Amino acid sequence: MLAVESLRFSYRRRDSGDELFDGLTHQFTPGAVTAVRGASGRGKSTLLYLLGLLLTPRAGSVTIAGERVDALPDVRRSEIRATMVGFVFQAAELNPRRSVLDSVTEPAIYAGHALGPVRERARALLEAFGVGERADHRPGEISGGQAQRVALTRALVCDPAIILADEPTGNLDRDNARIVIDALRVTAHGEHSAGGTDRLGESHLRTVVIATHDPFVVDHADEVLDL
Ligand SMILES: Nc1ncnc2c1ncn2[C@@H]1O[C@H](COP(=O)(O)OP(=O)(O)OP(=O)(O)O)[C@@H](O)[C@H]1O
């Protein structure tokens, strides 16, 4: 579903000798959480940007759902990104002036989705991640762990097949990291991992890739890619 082959990338010109990935080839398993691990500067965040079509490889390919996507025209890459990829970053970056529900739904509304179904789906996701009762609060009134679950809801609201998370537990204590990794596992597996009571109401698998330094996240991932 999501794969890279013979991947090379550099932020600089060709002869500067700071190339990343050394021809990396990897297939990410649908339905699994893959932790991307590596020392600072190895390119964990950069790999997510390449997978999410925000950057273009210097050499090699990125494939999504069987289609080679790295060399497509920008407009097509944007379409694929908007429909197939959701991003979660270290800081949830919710709009402090809007309610949690509005923060979650606004990007989807701007992307042209109908308000009613988006709000319904957002409420169901917030509920599934245990933050349903916070939907009408302001982001300043929720905890860091809750904010990350809200950010994950925002990434999922258009139902992407791929979630790319960059240090999603970087600002969290252990208890909140556990809750967020659980939510990411639910997202990948299509069901709740803790007891099976709180379901997303969806059974399809997603590919979840997490760039992380956190050994706790690595321990709870299904697969690990070392850079
Ligand atoms: N916009 C940029 N322009 C030039 N070089 C960059 C840029 N972004 C990152 N780099 C360099 O590319 C390399 C990979 O960066 P990246 O952020 O992907 O690594 P990382 O493994 O995620 O690091 P960290 O664990 O510190 O977040 C680093 O050497 C970094 O300095």
The ligand as an SDF file (V2000), in Angstrom:
LIG
                    3D

 31 33  0  0  0  0  0  0  0  0999 V2000
   14.5480   22.4570    5.6130 N   0  0  0  0  0  0  0  0  0  0  0  0
   15.7770   21.9330    5.7070 C   0  0  0  0  0  0  0  0  0  0  0  0
   16.7970   22.4470    5.0030 N   0  0  0  0  0  0  0  0  0  0  0  0
   18.0570   21.9290    5.0530 C   0  0  0  0  0  0  0  0  0  0  0  0
   18.3730   20.8460    5.8140 N   0  0  0  0  0  0  0  0  0  0  0  0
   17.3770   20.3030    6.5430 C   0  0  0  0  0  0  0  0  0  0  0  0
   16.0430   20.8090    6.5390 C   0  0  0  0  0  0  0  0  0  0  0  0
   15.2940   20.0570    7.3600 N   0  0  0  0  0  0  0  0  0  0  0  0
   16.1160   19.1210    7.8720 C   0  0  0  0  0  0  0  0  0  0  0  0
   17.3660   19.2610    7.3920 N   0  0  0  0  0  0  0  0  0  0  0  0
   18.5150   18.3930    7.6740 C   0  0  0  0  0  0  0  0  0  0  0  0
   18.2010   17.0980    7.1750 O   0  0  0  0  0  0  0  0  0  0  0  0
   18.6390   16.0910    8.0910 C   0  0  0  0  0  0  0  0  0  0  0  0
   17.4440   15.2430    8.5040 C   0  0  0  0  0  0  0  0  0  0  0  0
   16.5350   16.0360    9.2570 O   0  0  0  0  0  0  0  0  0  0  0  0
   15.2440   15.4150    9.9340 P   0  0  0  0  0  0  0  0  0  0  0  0
   14.5670   16.5140   10.6730 O   0  0  0  0  0  0  0  0  0  0  0  0
   14.4700   14.6720    8.9270 O   0  0  0  0  0  0  0  0  0  0  0  0
   15.9000   14.3600   10.9510 O   0  0  0  0  0  0  0  0  0  0  0  0
   15.2550   13.6250   12.1930 P   0  0  0  0  0  0  0  0  0  0  0  0
   15.8080   12.2460   12.1960 O   0  0  0  0  0  0  0  0  0  0  0  0
   13.7730   13.7720   12.1520 O   0  0  0  0  0  0  0  0  0  0  0  0
   15.8630   14.4580   13.3920 O   0  0  0  0  0  0  0  0  0  0  0  0
   15.3050   14.7440   14.8630 P   0  0  0  0  0  0  0  0  0  0  0  0
   15.2670   13.4100   15.5370 O   0  0  0  0  0  0  0  0  0  0  0  0
   16.3440   15.6490   15.4570 O   0  0  0  0  0  0  0  0  0  0  0  0
   13.9620   15.3810   14.7150 O   0  0  0  0  0  0  0  0  0  0  0  0
   19.3060   16.8220    9.2340 C   0  0  0  0  0  0  0  0  0  0  0  0
   20.6890   16.8350    8.9920 O   0  0  0  0  0  0  0  0  0  0  0  0
   18.7200   18.2100    9.1640 C   0  0  0  0  0  0  0  0  0  0  0  0
   19.6400   19.1620    9.6640 O   0  0  0  0  0  0  0  0  0  0  0  0
  1  2  1  0
  2  3  1  0
  2  7  2  0
  3  4  2  0
  4  5  1  0
  5  6  2  0
  6  7  1  0
  6 10  1  0
  7  8  1  0
  8  9  2  0
  9 10  1  0
 10 11  1  0
 11 12  1  0
 11 30  1  0
 12 13  1  0
 13 14  1  0
 13 28  1  0
 14 15  1  0
 15 16  1  0
 16 17  2  0
 16 18  1  0
 16 19  1  0
 19 20  1  0
 20 21  2  0
 20 22  1  0
 20 23  1  0
 23 24  1  0
 24 25  2  0
 24 26  1  0
 24 27  1  0
 28 29  1  0
 28 30  1  0
 30 31  1  0
M  END
$$$$
